[in-house]
């Protein structure tokens, strides 16, 4: 989850769908593995937890029936999200707006999930 308009829309959609289905929401931010081992510190995870918490903040007021779990994972986004999808009803993915080429409809993560995720 990021601060982009697309990510905010993805969170809104996910919360509404979880409420309709009486499900919990697991918000996940995948942090790529660092190139150097000393970069893999708790500081890096803390830096990701804050924007993740901000992206889901306020929704409990509108949908108190939806428990929200937050996870920062390490690894390749497609691999980690596909693993998370194994125990999910669906994956909702927001675009960061980075990468890809102008005019691309799908980002690389979403494209990879279409081929590797076990859920819609």
C-alpha positions, 0 to 999 in steps of 0.5 A, a space after each residue: 500500500 502506498 500513498 497514491 490515489 490508486 492505492 487509496 482507492 484499492 484500500 477503500 474497495 478492500 474495506 467495503 468488500 471485507 465488510 460485505 463478506 464479513 471478512 477480515 482485511 489483511 493489509 500487506 506492504 512487501 519490502 524487497 530484500 536488501 542488497 546488503 545484509 546490514 541494510 536489513 534492520 528493524 529501521 527499514 521495517 518501521 519505515 514501511 509500517 508507518 505508511 501502511 498504518 496511514 493507508 488503512 487509518 480511519 477505516 475502522 470508524 466507517 467499518 468497525 465490523 472489519 478487523 484490519 491486520 497489518 503486515 510488512 513482509 520481505 521478499 519479491 512482491 509477486 511471491 509474497 502476495 501470492 503466498 498471502 493469497 493462498 489463505 485469502 478470498 481475494 487480493 486487492 492491489 493498488 498501483 504505486 505509479 512507479 515503473 512500467 511504461 506510459 499507457 501500460 494497463 497493468 503493473 508488473 506486480 499485478 501481471 505476475 499475480 494474474 499468473 501465480 495467485 490462487 485467488 481472484 
